[in-house]
Amino acid sequence: MKNVDLWQRLDAALGQHKIKWEWVKGHAGHPENERCDELARAAASHPTLDDVGYLPES
């Protein structure tokens, strides 16, 4: 599994928050989904940094 550290943090946070999961069909013209796709493609085509996992801002 990729990003195990992130999944563990998400799992731990689930008990502290009221979460409503919402499925969004990909590539269906949803503006936020399309923007995420655009950002992901740009990042994948021009990698500049090593992926060190999630680092919270201090």
C-alpha distance matrix in Angstrom:
0.0 3.8 6.6 6.2 10.0 10.7 9.3 11.3 14.2 14.2 14.3 17.1 19.0 19.1 21.9 23.9 24.2 25.3 22.5 23.4 20.5 22.0 20.7 22.0 22.5 21.4 24.1 26.8 28.8 27.4 28.4 25.5 23.0 25.0 25.2 21.4 21.2 24.1 22.5 19.2 21.3 23.5 20.9 19.3 22.8 24.0 21.4 23.4 21.2 18.4 15.2 15.5 13.4 15.4 18.9 21.3 24.8 27.4
3.8 0.0 3.8 5.6 8.6 8.8 8.7 11.2 13.3 13.5 14.6 17.1 18.4 19.1 22.2 23.6 23.7 24.9 22.2 23.1 20.3 21.5 20.3 21.1 21.8 20.2 22.7 25.6 27.2 25.7 26.3 23.3 21.0 22.8 22.5 18.7 18.7 21.2 19.3 16.1 18.4 20.2 17.4 16.0 19.6 20.5 17.8 19.7 17.5 14.9 11.6 12.2 10.1 12.4 15.9 18.5 21.8 24.6
6.6 3.8 0.0 3.8 5.4 5.3 6.4 8.7 10.1 10.8 12.4 14.5 15.5 16.8 19.8 20.8 21.0 22.7 20.2 21.6 19.2 20.8 20.2 21.2 22.4 20.9 23.6 26.2 27.4 25.5 25.7 22.4 20.6 22.6 21.8 18.1 18.8 21.0 18.7 15.9 18.7 20.1 17.0 16.4 20.1 20.5 17.5 18.9 16.3 13.7 10.1 9.9 7.1 8.8 12.4 14.8 18.2 20.9
6.2 5.6 3.8 0.0 3.8 5.4 5.1 6.1 8.6 9.8 10.4 12.3 14.2 15.4 18.0 19.4 20.2 22.0 19.9 21.6 19.5 21.7 21.4 22.9 24.3 23.3 26.2 28.7 30.1 28.0 28.5 25.1 23.3 25.7 25.0 21.3 22.1 24.6 22.3 19.6 22.4 23.9 20.8 20.2 23.9 24.2 21.2 22.3 19.5 16.7 13.2 12.1 9.3 10.6 13.8 15.9 19.5 21.8
10.0 8.6 5.4 3.8 0.0 3.8 5.5 5.2 6.3 8.7 9.9 10.7 12.4 14.5 16.8 17.6 18.7 21.1 19.4 21.6 20.0 22.4 22.7 24.1 25.9 25.0 27.8 30.1 31.1 28.8 28.8 25.2 24.0 26.4 25.2 21.6 23.0 25.1 22.3 20.1 23.3 24.2 20.9 21.0 24.6 24.4 21.2 21.7 18.6 16.0 12.5 10.6 7.5 8.0 10.7 12.6 16.3 18.3
10.7 8.8 5.3 5.4 3.8 0.0 3.8 5.4 5.1 6.1 8.5 9.9 10.5 12.3 15.2 15.8 16.2 18.3 16.3 18.4 16.8 18.9 19.4 20.7 22.7 21.9 24.8 26.9 27.8 25.3 25.2 21.6 20.5 23.1 21.9 18.3 20.0 22.3 19.6 17.7 21.1 22.1 19.0 19.5 23.2 23.1 20.3 21.0 18.2 16.2 12.5 11.3 7.6 6.9 10.1 11.3 15.0 17.4
9.3 8.7 6.4 5.1 5.5 3.8 0.0 3.8 5.4 5.0 6.0 8.6 9.8 10.5 13.5 14.9 15.3 16.9 14.8 16.6 14.8 17.3 17.6 19.5 21.5 21.2 24.4 26.3 27.6 25.1 25.7 22.1 20.8 23.6 23.0 19.4 20.9 23.6 21.4 19.2 22.5 24.1 21.3 21.3 25.1 25.5 22.9 24.1 21.5 19.3 15.6 14.7 11.1 10.7 13.8 14.7 18.4 20.8
11.3 11.2 8.7 6.1 5.2 5.4 3.8 0.0 3.8 5.4 5.1 6.2 8.6 10.1 12.1 13.6 14.9 17.1 15.7 18.2 17.1 20.0 20.7 22.9 25.0 24.9 28.1 29.9 31.2 28.5 29.0 25.4 24.3 27.2 26.4 22.8 24.5 27.1 24.7 22.6 26.0 27.3 24.3 24.5 28.2 28.3 25.5 26.2 23.2 20.9 17.3 15.6 12.2 11.6 14.0 14.7 18.4 20.2
14.2 13.3 10.1 8.6 6.3 5.1 5.4 3.8 0.0 3.8 5.4 5.1 6.2 8.7 10.9 11.4 12.6 15.3 14.2 17.0 16.4 19.3 20.6 22.5 25.1 24.9 28.0 29.7 30.5 27.6 27.6 23.9 23.3 26.3 25.1 21.7 23.9 26.2 23.5 22.0 25.6 26.5 23.6 24.3 28.0 27.8 25.0 25.4 22.4 20.5 17.0 15.1 11.6 9.8 11.7 11.6 15.2 17.0
14.2 13.5 10.8 9.8 8.7 6.1 5.0 5.4 3.8 0.0 3.8 5.4 5.1 6.2 9.4 10.2 10.4 12.4 10.8 13.4 12.6 15.6 17.0 19.1 21.8 22.0 25.3 26.6 27.5 24.5 24.9 21.2 20.6 23.8 23.0 19.7 21.9 24.5 22.2 20.8 24.4 25.6 23.1 23.9 27.6 27.8 25.4 26.2 23.6 22.0 18.3 17.1 13.3 11.5 13.8 13.4 16.8 18.9
14.3 14.6 12.4 10.4 9.9 8.5 6.0 5.1 5.4 3.8 0.0 3.8 5.5 5.3 7.7 9.8 10.7 12.5 11.2 13.9 13.3 16.6 18.0 20.7 23.2 23.8 27.3 28.5 29.8 26.9 27.6 24.1 23.3 26.6 26.1 22.8 24.8 27.6 25.5 23.9 27.4 28.9 26.4 26.8 30.5 30.9 28.4 29.4 26.7 24.8 21.0 19.7 16.0 14.6 16.9 16.6 20.0 21.8
17.1 17.1 14.5 12.3 10.7 9.9 8.6 6.2 5.1 5.4 3.8 0.0 3.8 5.6 6.4 7.8 9.9 12.6 12.4 15.7 15.8 19.3 21.1 23.7 26.5 27.0 30.4 31.5 32.6 29.4 29.8 26.2 25.8 29.1 28.2 25.0 27.3 29.8 27.5 26.1 29.7 30.9 28.2 28.9 32.6 32.6 30.0 30.4 27.5 25.6 22.1 20.1 16.7 14.8 16.3 15.5 18.8 20.0
19.0 18.4 15.5 14.2 12.4 10.5 9.8 8.6 6.2 5.1 5.5 3.8 0.0 3.8 5.5 5.3 6.6 9.6 9.6 13.1 13.7 17.2 19.4 21.8 24.9 25.5 28.9 29.7 30.4 27.1 27.3 23.7 23.7 27.1 26.0 23.1 25.8 28.1 25.8 24.9 28.6 29.6 27.2 28.3 31.9 31.8 29.5 29.9 27.2 25.8 22.3 20.6 17.0 14.5 15.8 14.3 17.2 18.6
19.1 19.1 16.8 15.4 14.5 12.3 10.5 10.1 8.7 6.2 5.3 5.6 3.8 0.0 3.8 5.5 5.6 7.3 7.0 10.3 11.1 14.8 17.1 19.9 23.1 24.2 27.7 28.2 29.2 25.9 26.6 23.2 23.0 26.6 26.0 23.2 25.7 28.4 26.5 25.5 29.2 30.5 28.4 29.3 33.0 33.3 31.2 32.0 29.5 28.1 24.4 23.2 19.5 17.2 19.0 17.6 20.5 22.1
21.9 22.2 19.8 18.0 16.8 15.2 13.5 12.1 10.9 9.4 7.7 6.4 5.5 3.8 0.0 3.8 5.8 7.8 9.0 12.5 14.0 17.7 20.3 23.3 26.5 27.8 31.3 31.7 32.7 29.3 30.0 26.6 26.6 30.2 29.6 26.9 29.4 32.1 30.2 29.2 32.9 34.2 32.0 32.9 36.6 36.8 34.5 35.2 32.5 31.1 27.4 25.8 22.2 19.9 21.2 19.6 22.4 23.4
23.9 23.6 20.8 19.4 17.6 15.8 14.9 13.6 11.4 10.2 9.8 7.8 5.3 5.5 3.8 0.0 3.8 7.1 9.2 12.9 14.9 18.4 21.4 24.0 27.4 28.5 31.9 32.2 32.7 29.2 29.4 26.0 26.5 30.0 29.0 26.5 29.4 31.8 29.6 29.1 32.9 33.8 31.6 33.0 36.5 36.4 34.2 34.6 31.9 30.8 27.3 25.6 22.1 19.3 20.1 17.9 20.2 21.0
24.2 23.7 21.0 20.2 18.7 16.2 15.3 14.9 12.6 10.4 10.7 9.9 6.6 5.6 5.8 3.8 0.0 3.8 5.9 9.6 12.0 15.3 18.5 20.9 24.5 25.8 29.1 29.1 29.5 25.9 26.2 22.9 23.6 27.2 26.3 24.1 27.1 29.4 27.6 27.3 31.0 32.0 30.2 31.7 35.2 35.2 33.4 33.9 31.6 30.8 27.3 26.1 22.4 19.5 20.5 18.3 20.3 21.6
25.3 24.9 22.7 22.0 21.1 18.3 16.9 17.1 15.3 12.4 12.5 12.6 9.6 7.3 7.8 7.1 3.8 0.0 3.8 6.8 9.9 13.0 16.5 19.1 22.7 24.5 27.7 27.4 27.9 24.3 25.0 22.0 22.7 26.4 25.9 24.0 26.8 29.3 27.9 27.7 31.3 32.6 31.1 32.5 35.9 36.3 34.8 35.6 33.6 32.9 29.3 28.5 24.8 22.0 23.4 21.2 23.2 24.8
22.5 22.2 20.2 19.9 19.4 16.3 14.8 15.7 14.2 10.8 11.2 12.4 9.6 7.0 9.0 9.2 5.9 3.8 0.0 3.8 6.2 9.5 12.8 15.5 19.0 20.8 24.1 23.8 24.6 21.1 22.0 19.0 19.3 23.0 22.8 20.8 23.4 26.1 24.9 24.5 28.0 29.5 28.2 29.4 32.8 33.4 32.0 33.2 31.3 30.6 27.0 26.5 22.8 20.3 22.2 20.4 22.7 24.7
23.4 23.1 21.6 21.6 21.6 18.4 16.6 18.2 17.0 13.4 13.9 15.7 13.1 10.3 12.5 12.9 9.6 6.8 3.8 0.0 3.8 6.4 10.0 12.7 16.2 18.4 21.7 21.0 21.9 18.5 19.8 17.3 17.4 21.2 21.5 19.7 22.2 25.0 24.3 24.0 27.3 29.0 28.1 29.2 32.4 33.4 32.4 33.9 32.4 31.9 28.3 28.3 24.6 22.4 24.5 23.0 25.1 27.4
20.5 20.3 19.2 19.5 20.0 16.8 14.8 17.1 16.4 12.6 13.3 15.8 13.7 11.1 14.0 14.9 12.0 9.9 6.2 3.8 0.0 3.8 6.7 9.7 13.0 15.1 18.6 18.2 19.5 16.3 18.0 15.5 14.9 18.7 19.3 17.3 19.3 22.4 22.0 21.3 24.4 26.5 25.6 26.3 29.6 30.9 29.9 31.7 30.3 29.7 26.2 26.5 22.9 21.0 23.6 22.7 25.0 27.7
22.0 21.5 20.8 21.7 22.4 18.9 17.3 20.0 19.3 15.6 16.6 19.3 17.2 14.8 17.7 18.4 15.3 13.0 9.5 6.4 3.8 0.0 3.8 6.4 9.8 12.3 15.5 14.8 16.1 13.0 15.1 13.0 12.3 16.0 17.2 15.6 17.3 20.5 20.6 20.1 22.9 25.1 24.8 25.4 28.4 30.0 29.5 31.5 30.6 30.4 27.0 27.8 24.3 22.7 25.3 24.5 26.5 29.5
20.7 20.3 20.2 21.4 22.7 19.4 17.6 20.7 20.6 17.0 18.0 21.1 19.4 17.1 20.3 21.4 18.5 16.5 12.8 10.0 6.7 3.8 0.0 3.8 6.5 9.1 12.5 12.0 14.0 11.5 14.2 12.6 10.8 14.3 16.1 14.4 15.4 18.8 19.4 18.5 20.8 23.5 23.4 23.6 26.5 28.5 28.1 30.6 29.9 29.6 26.3 27.5 24.3 23.1 26.2 25.8 28.0 31.2
22.0 21.1 21.2 22.9 24.1 20.7 19.5 22.9 22.5 19.1 20.7 23.7 21.8 19.9 23.3 24.0 20.9 19.1 15.5 12.7 9.7 6.4 3.8 0.0 3.8 6.1 9.2 8.5 10.3 7.9 10.7 9.6 7.6 10.8 13.0 11.9 12.6 15.8 16.9 16.3 18.4 21.0 21.4 21.7 24.3 26.4 26.5 29.0 28.8 28.9 25.9 27.6 24.6 23.5 26.5 26.2 28.0 31.4
22.5 21.8 22.4 24.3 25.9 22.7 21.5 25.0 25.1 21.8 23.2 26.5 24.9 23.1 26.5 27.4 24.5 22.7 19.0 16.2 13.0 9.8 6.5 3.8 0.0 3.8 6.6 6.1 8.9 8.0 11.4 11.2 8.4 10.6 13.6 12.7 12.2 15.5 17.3 16.4 17.7 20.8 21.6 21.3 23.6 26.1 26.5 29.4 29.6 29.6 26.8 28.9 26.1 25.6 28.7 28.8 30.7 34.2
21.4 20.2 20.9 23.3 25.0 21.9 21.2 24.9 24.9 22.0 23.8 27.0 25.5 24.2 27.8 28.5 25.8 24.5 20.8 18.4 15.1 12.3 9.1 6.1 3.8 0.0 3.8 5.5 8.0 7.7 10.4 10.1 6.6 8.0 11.1 10.1 8.8 12.2 14.2 13.1 14.1 17.2 18.2 17.8 19.9 22.6 23.2 26.2 26.6 26.8 24.3 26.7 24.3 24.0 27.2 27.7 29.4 33.0
24.1 22.7 23.6 26.2 27.8 24.8 24.4 28.1 28.0 25.3 27.3 30.4 28.9 27.7 31.3 31.9 29.1 27.7 24.1 21.7 18.6 15.5 12.5 9.2 6.6 3.8 0.0 3.8 5.8 7.3 9.6 10.5 7.3 6.7 10.4 10.4 8.4 11.0 13.8 13.2 13.3 16.3 18.0 17.6 19.0 21.9 23.1 26.2 27.2 27.8 25.6 28.4 26.3 26.2 29.1 29.7 31.1 34.8
26.8 25.6 26.2 28.7 30.1 26.9 26.3 29.9 29.7 26.6 28.5 31.5 29.7 28.2 31.7 32.2 29.1 27.4 23.8 21.0 18.2 14.8 12.0 8.5 6.1 5.5 3.8 0.0 3.8 5.6 8.9 10.6 8.2 8.2 11.9 12.6 11.4 13.6 16.4 16.3 16.6 19.4 21.2 21.2 22.5 25.2 26.5 29.5 30.3 31.1 28.8 31.3 29.1 28.5 31.4 31.6 32.9 36.5
28.8 27.2 27.4 30.1 31.1 27.8 27.6 31.2 30.5 27.5 29.8 32.6 30.4 29.2 32.7 32.7 29.5 27.9 24.6 21.9 19.5 16.1 14.0 10.3 8.9 8.0 5.8 3.8 0.0 3.8 6.0 8.7 7.5 6.4 9.8 11.6 10.9 12.2 15.1 15.9 16.2 18.3 20.5 21.0 22.1 24.4 26.0 28.7 29.8 30.9 28.9 31.5 29.4 28.6 31.1 31.1 31.9 35.5
27.4 25.7 25.5 28.0 28.8 25.3 25.1 28.5 27.6 24.5 26.9 29.4 27.1 25.9 29.3 29.2 25.9 24.3 21.1 18.5 16.3 13.0 11.5 7.9 8.0 7.7 7.3 5.6 3.8 0.0 3.9 5.7 5.3 6.0 8.6 10.0 10.5 12.2 14.4 15.3 16.4 18.4 20.0 21.0 22.5 24.5 25.6 28.1 28.7 29.8 27.5 29.7 27.3 26.2 28.6 28.3 29.1 32.6
28.4 26.3 25.7 28.5 28.8 25.2 25.7 29.0 27.6 24.9 27.6 29.8 27.3 26.6 30.0 29.4 26.2 25.0 22.0 19.8 18.0 15.1 14.2 10.7 11.4 10.4 9.6 8.9 6.0 3.9 0.0 3.8 5.5 5.1 6.2 8.7 9.9 10.5 12.4 14.2 15.4 16.6 18.4 20.0 21.2 22.7 24.1 26.1 27.0 28.5 26.4 28.7 26.5 25.2 27.2 26.7 27.1 30.6
25.5 23.3 22.4 25.1 25.2 21.6 22.1 25.4 23.9 21.2 24.1 26.2 23.7 23.2 26.6 26.0 22.9 22.0 19.0 17.3 15.5 13.0 12.6 9.6 11.2 10.1 10.5 10.6 8.7 5.7 3.8 0.0 3.8 5.4 5.1 6.2 8.7 9.8 10.6 12.3 14.3 15.4 16.5 18.2 20.1 21.3 22.1 24.0 24.4 25.7 23.4 25.4 23.1 21.5 23.6 23.0 23.6 27.1
23.0 21.0 20.6 23.3 24.0 20.5 20.8 24.3 23.3 20.6 23.3 25.8 23.7 23.0 26.6 26.5 23.6 22.7 19.3 17.4 14.9 12.3 10.8 7.6 8.4 6.6 7.3 8.2 7.5 5.3 5.5 3.8 0.0 3.8 5.4 5.1 6.2 8.6 9.9 10.5 12.3 14.3 15.3 16.4 18.4 20.1 20.9 23.2 23.7 24.6 22.2 24.4 22.1 21.1 23.7 23.7 24.7 28.3
25.0 22.8 22.6 25.7 26.4 23.1 23.6 27.2 26.3 23.8 26.6 29.1 27.1 26.6 30.2 30.0 27.2 26.4 23.0 21.2 18.7 16.0 14.3 10.8 10.6 8.0 6.7 8.2 6.4 6.0 5.1 5.4 3.8 0.0 3.8 5.4 5.1 6.2 8.7 9.8 10.6 12.4 14.3 15.3 16.6 18.5 19.9 22.4 23.4 24.8 22.9 25.5 23.7 23.0 25.3 25.6 26.3 30.0
25.2 22.5 21.8 25.0 25.2 21.9 23.0 26.4 25.1 23.0 26.1 28.2 26.0 26.0 29.6 29.0 26.3 25.9 22.8 21.5 19.3 17.2 16.1 13.0 13.6 11.1 10.4 11.9 9.8 8.6 6.2 5.1 5.4 3.8 0.0 3.8 5.4 5.0 6.2 8.6 9.9 10.6 12.3 14.2 15.5 16.7 17.9 20.0 21.0 22.6 20.9 23.4 21.8 20.8 22.8 22.9 23.2 26.9
21.4 18.7 18.1 21.3 21.6 18.3 19.4 22.8 21.7 19.7 22.8 25.0 23.1 23.2 26.9 26.5 24.1 24.0 20.8 19.7 17.3 15.6 14.4 11.9 12.7 10.1 10.4 12.6 11.6 10.0 8.7 6.2 5.1 5.4 3.8 0.0 3.8 5.4 5.1 6.1 8.6 9.9 10.5 12.1 14.2 15.5 16.0 18.2 18.7 19.9 17.8 20.2 18.4 17.6 19.9 20.3 21.2 24.9
21.2 18.7 18.8 22.1 23.0 20.0 20.9 24.5 23.9 21.9 24.8 27.3 25.8 25.7 29.4 29.4 27.1 26.8 23.4 22.2 19.3 17.3 15.4 12.6 12.2 8.8 8.4 11.4 10.9 10.5 9.9 8.7 6.2 5.1 5.4 3.8 0.0 3.8 5.5 5.1 6.1 8.6 9.9 10.5 12.2 14.3 15.3 18.1 19.1 20.2 18.3 21.2 19.7 19.6 22.2 23.1 24.1 27.9
24.1 21.2 21.0 24.6 25.1 22.3 23.6 27.1 26.2 24.5 27.6 29.8 28.1 28.4 32.1 31.8 29.4 29.3 26.1 25.0 22.4 20.5 18.8 15.8 15.5 12.2 11.0 13.6 12.2 12.2 10.5 9.8 8.6 6.2 5.0 5.4 3.8 0.0 3.8 5.5 5.3 6.2 8.7 10.0 10.8 12.4 14.2 16.7 18.3 20.0 18.8 21.9 20.8 20.7 22.8 23.7 24.2 27.9
22.5 19.3 18.7 22.3 22.3 19.6 21.4 24.7 23.5 22.2 25.5 27.5 25.8 26.5 30.2 29.6 27.6 27.9 24.9 24.3 22.0 20.6 19.4 16.9 17.3 14.2 13.8 16.4 15.1 14.4 12.4 10.6 9.9 8.7 6.2 5.1 5.5 3.8 0.0 3.8 5.5 5.1 6.1 8.5 10.0 10.7 11.7 13.8 15.0 16.8 15.6 18.5 17.6 17.3 19.2 20.1 20.6 24.2
19.2 16.1 15.9 19.6 20.1 17.7 19.2 22.6 22.0 20.8 23.9 26.1 24.9 25.5 29.2 29.1 27.3 27.7 24.5 24.0 21.3 20.1 18.5 16.3 16.4 13.1 13.2 16.3 15.9 15.3 14.2 12.3 10.5 9.8 8.6 6.1 5.1 5.5 3.8 0.0 3.8 5.5 5.2 6.0 8.6 10.0 10.4 13.2 14.0 15.1 13.6 16.7 15.7 16.1 18.6 20.0 21.1 24.8
21.3 18.4 18.7 22.4 23.3 21.1 22.5 26.0 25.6 24.4 27.4 29.7 28.6 29.2 32.9 32.9 31.0 31.3 28.0 27.3 24.4 22.9 20.8 18.4 17.7 14.1 13.3 16.6 16.2 16.4 15.4 14.3 12.3 10.6 9.9 8.6 6.1 5.3 5.5 3.8 0.0 3.8 5.5 5.1 6.1 8.6 10.2 13.4 15.1 16.5 15.6 19.1 18.6 19.4 21.8 23.5 24.3 28.0
23.5 20.2 20.1 23.9 24.2 22.1 24.1 27.3 26.5 25.6 28.9 30.9 29.6 30.5 34.2 33.8 32.0 32.6 29.5 29.0 26.5 25.1 23.5 21.0 20.8 17.2 16.3 19.4 18.3 18.4 16.6 15.4 14.3 12.4 10.6 9.9 8.6 6.2 5.1 5.5 3.8 0.0 3.8 5.5 5.3 6.2 8.4 11.0 13.2 15.4 15.2 18.6 18.6 19.2 21.0 22.6 22.9 26.5
20.9 17.4 17.0 20.8 20.9 19.0 21.3 24.3 23.6 23.1 26.4 28.2 27.2 28.4 32.0 31.6 30.2 31.1 28.2 28.1 25.6 24.8 23.4 21.4 21.6 18.2 18.0 21.2 20.5 20.0 18.4 16.5 15.3 14.3 12.3 10.5 9.9 8.7 6.1 5.2 5.5 3.8 0.0 3.8 5.5 5.3 5.7 8.3 9.8 11.7 11.4 14.8 15.0 15.8 17.6 19.6 20.2 23.7
19.3 16.0 16.4 20.2 21.0 19.5 21.3 24.5 24.3 23.9 26.8 28.9 28.3 29.3 32.9 33.0 31.7 32.5 29.4 29.2 26.3 25.4 23.6 21.7 21.3 17.8 17.6 21.2 21.0 21.0 20.0 18.2 16.4 15.3 14.2 12.1 10.5 10.0 8.5 6.0 5.1 5.5 3.8 0.0 3.8 5.6 5.8 9.4 10.9 11.9 11.6 15.3 15.6 17.2 19.4 21.8 22.8 26.3
22.8 19.6 20.1 23.9 24.6 23.2 25.1 28.2 28.0 27.6 30.5 32.6 31.9 33.0 36.6 36.5 35.2 35.9 32.8 32.4 29.6 28.4 26.5 24.3 23.6 19.9 19.0 22.5 22.1 22.5 21.2 20.1 18.4 16.6 15.5 14.2 12.2 10.8 10.0 8.6 6.1 5.3 5.5 3.8 0.0 3.8 6.2 9.6 12.2 13.8 14.4 18.1 18.9 20.4 22.4 24.7 25.3 28.8
24.0 20.5 20.5 24.2 24.4 23.1 25.5 28.3 27.8 27.8 30.9 32.6 31.8 33.3 36.8 36.4 35.2 36.3 33.4 33.4 30.9 30.0 28.5 26.4 26.1 22.6 21.9 25.2 24.4 24.5 22.7 21.3 20.1 18.5 16.7 15.5 14.3 12.4 10.7 10.0 8.6 6.2 5.3 5.6 3.8 0.0 3.8 6.3 9.4 11.8 13.1 16.6 17.9 19.3 20.7 23.0 23.3 26.5
21.4 17.8 17.5 21.2 21.2 20.3 22.9 25.5 25.0 25.4 28.4 30.0 29.5 31.2 34.5 34.2 33.4 34.8 32.0 32.4 29.9 29.5 28.1 26.5 26.5 23.2 23.1 26.5 26.0 25.6 24.1 22.1 20.9 19.9 17.9 16.0 15.3 14.2 11.7 10.4 10.2 8.4 5.7 5.8 6.2 3.8 0.0 3.8 6.1 8.0 9.4 12.9 14.5 16.3 17.7 20.4 20.9 24.0
23.4 19.7 18.9 22.3 21.7 21.0 24.1 26.2 25.4 26.2 29.4 30.4 29.9 32.0 35.2 34.6 33.9 35.6 33.2 33.9 31.7 31.5 30.6 29.0 29.4 26.2 26.2 29.5 28.7 28.1 26.1 24.0 23.2 22.4 20.0 18.2 18.1 16.7 13.8 13.2 13.4 11.0 8.3 9.4 9.6 6.3 3.8 0.0 3.8 7.0 9.4 12.3 14.5 16.0 16.6 19.2 19.3 22.1
21.2 17.5 16.3 19.5 18.6 18.2 21.5 23.2 22.4 23.6 26.7 27.5 27.2 29.5 32.5 31.9 31.6 33.6 31.3 32.4 30.3 30.6 29.9 28.8 29.6 26.6 27.2 30.3 29.8 28.7 27.0 24.4 23.7 23.4 21.0 18.7 19.1 18.3 15.0 14.0 15.1 13.2 9.8 10.9 12.2 9.4 6.1 3.8 0.0 3.8 6.3 8.7 11.2 12.9 13.3 16.3 16.7 19.3
18.4 14.9 13.7 16.7 16.0 16.2 19.3 20.9 20.5 22.0 24.8 25.6 25.8 28.1 31.1 30.8 30.8 32.9 30.6 31.9 29.7 30.4 29.6 28.9 29.6 26.8 27.8 31.1 30.9 29.8 28.5 25.7 24.6 24.8 22.6 19.9 20.2 20.0 16.8 15.1 16.5 15.4 11.7 11.9 13.8 11.8 8.0 7.0 3.8 0.0 3.8 6.0 9.0 11.6 12.4 15.9 17.1 19.6
15.2 11.6 10.1 13.2 12.5 12.5 15.6 17.3 17.0 18.3 21.0 22.1 22.3 24.4 27.4 27.3 27.3 29.3 27.0 28.3 26.2 27.0 26.3 25.9 26.8 24.3 25.6 28.8 28.9 27.5 26.4 23.4 22.2 22.9 20.9 17.8 18.3 18.8 15.6 13.6 15.6 15.2 11.4 11.6 14.4 13.1 9.4 9.4 6.3 3.8 0.0 3.8 5.6 8.5 10.2 13.7 15.5 18.3
15.5 12.2 9.9 12.1 10.6 11.3 14.7 15.6 15.1 17.1 19.7 20.1 20.6 23.2 25.8 25.6 26.1 28.5 26.5 28.3 26.5 27.8 27.5 27.6 28.9 26.7 28.4 31.3 31.5 29.7 28.7 25.4 24.4 25.5 23.4 20.2 21.2 21.9 18.5 16.7 19.1 18.6 14.8 15.3 18.1 16.6 12.9 12.3 8.7 6.0 3.8 0.0 3.8 6.8 7.8 11.6 13.7 16.0
13.4 10.1 7.1 9.3 7.5 7.6 11.1 12.2 11.6 13.3 16.0 16.7 17.0 19.5 22.2 22.1 22.4 24.8 22.8 24.6 22.9 24.3 24.3 24.6 26.1 24.3 26.3 29.1 29.4 27.3 26.5 23.1 22.1 23.7 21.8 18.4 19.7 20.8 17.6 15.7 18.6 18.6 15.0 15.6 18.9 17.9 14.5 14.5 11.2 9.0 5.6 3.8 0.0 3.8 6.4 9.8 12.6 15.2
15.4 12.4 8.8 10.6 8.0 6.9 10.7 11.6 9.8 11.5 14.6 14.8 14.5 17.2 19.9 19.3 19.5 22.0 20.3 22.4 21.0 22.7 23.1 23.5 25.6 24.0 26.2 28.5 28.6 26.2 25.2 21.5 21.1 23.0 20.8 17.6 19.6 20.7 17.3 16.1 19.4 19.2 15.8 17.2 20.4 19.3 16.3 16.0 12.9 11.6 8.5 6.8 3.8 0.0 3.8 6.4 9.5 12.3
18.9 15.9 12.4 13.8 10.7 10.1 13.8 14.0 11.7 13.8 16.9 16.3 15.8 19.0 21.2 20.1 20.5 23.4 22.2 24.5 23.6 25.3 26.2 26.5 28.7 27.2 29.1 31.4 31.1 28.6 27.2 23.6 23.7 25.3 22.8 19.9 22.2 22.8 19.2 18.6 21.8 21.0 17.6 19.4 22.4 20.7 17.7 16.6 13.3 12.4 10.2 7.8 6.4 3.8 0.0 3.8 6.4 8.8
21.3 18.5 14.8 15.9 12.6 11.3 14.7 14.7 11.6 13.4 16.6 15.5 14.3 17.6 19.6 17.9 18.3 21.2 20.4 23.0 22.7 24.5 25.8 26.2 28.8 27.7 29.7 31.6 31.1 28.3 26.7 23.0 23.7 25.6 22.9 20.3 23.1 23.7 20.1 20.0 23.5 22.6 19.6 21.8 24.7 23.0 20.4 19.2 16.3 15.9 13.7 11.6 9.8 6.4 3.8 0.0 3.8 6.3
24.8 21.8 18.2 19.5 16.3 15.0 18.4 18.4 15.2 16.8 20.0 18.8 17.2 20.5 22.4 20.2 20.3 23.2 22.7 25.1 25.0 26.5 28.0 28.0 30.7 29.4 31.1 32.9 31.9 29.1 27.1 23.6 24.7 26.3 23.2 21.2 24.1 24.2 20.6 21.1 24.3 22.9 20.2 22.8 25.3 23.3 20.9 19.3 16.7 17.1 15.5 13.7 12.6 9.5 6.4 3.8 0.0 3.8
27.4 24.6 20.9 21.8 18.3 17.4 20.8 20.2 17.0 18.9 21.8 20.0 18.6 22.1 23.4 21.0 21.6 24.8 24.7 27.4 27.7 29.5 31.2 31.4 34.2 33.0 34.8 36.5 35.5 32.6 30.6 27.1 28.3 30.0 26.9 24.9 27.9 27.9 24.2 24.8 28.0 26.5 23.7 26.3 28.8 26.5 24.0 22.1 19.3 19.6 18.3 16.0 15.2 12.3 8.8 6.3 3.8 0.0
